[in-house]
Amino acid sequence: MPKRSPRQGRSKATVGRIIRAATQIIVKGGYAALSTNAVAAKAGVGVASVYEYFDDKNDLLVAVLEQEMAAVWVTLESRLQRWLEADVDTALHDLFSFAVGEITQRAELVRLAAEYVYGPASLPAAARFLGQIEMLFRLLLGKFSRSASRDAALDAYLITHGFVGICTGVASGLPPGKTTDDVVEWLVRFSKGVITA
């Protein structure tokens, strides 16, 4: 989160370039490759401009994670109606195919975000994102569950946190001989078993 909110169009564009540059550096080289000098060079701005908006590289990381989580949520939200109108197999397969694809593209960011979700550091955007995912599963449970007596809140909570753990695992690397398709199929079978029980 920028320490100073840009108000003018030019300042907003500068902050946008800085965050995009930081994202590209993290995705390509990991957190270790992130530095204010590298970000400034990639963004085409002076180091002073980076420090005008961000305290340090951790502040840059937080801004990147917040932006990435917001972007993923916008895409998930845009697909929600389609999932609610589809049958359970189609909805779950599309949801998990999308999610696993995003995870593999953003593996380093997922690993870093997991530290904010379950680690000692706190990031409001991570808590909000987790809550949004939980609500998504609650909606799907409400749509597809055959039993009115189920505890949808608990089911959604457990599916969400299990899913986050699996996402972290996928970002860290799959077991030998396994593919993302194997992960998607397992997630569909498992979630369908919970949802339709």
ABEGO torsion letter per residue (X at the ends): XBABBBABAAAAAAAAAAAAAAAAAAAAAEAAABBAAAAAAAAGBBAAAAAAABABAAAAAAAAAAAAAAAAAAAAAAAAAAAAABBAAAAAAAAAAAAAAAAAAAAAAAAAAAAAAABABBBAAAAAAAAAAAAAAAAAAAAABABAABBAAAAAAAAAAAAAAAAAAAAAEBBBGBBAAAAAAAAAAAAAAAAAX
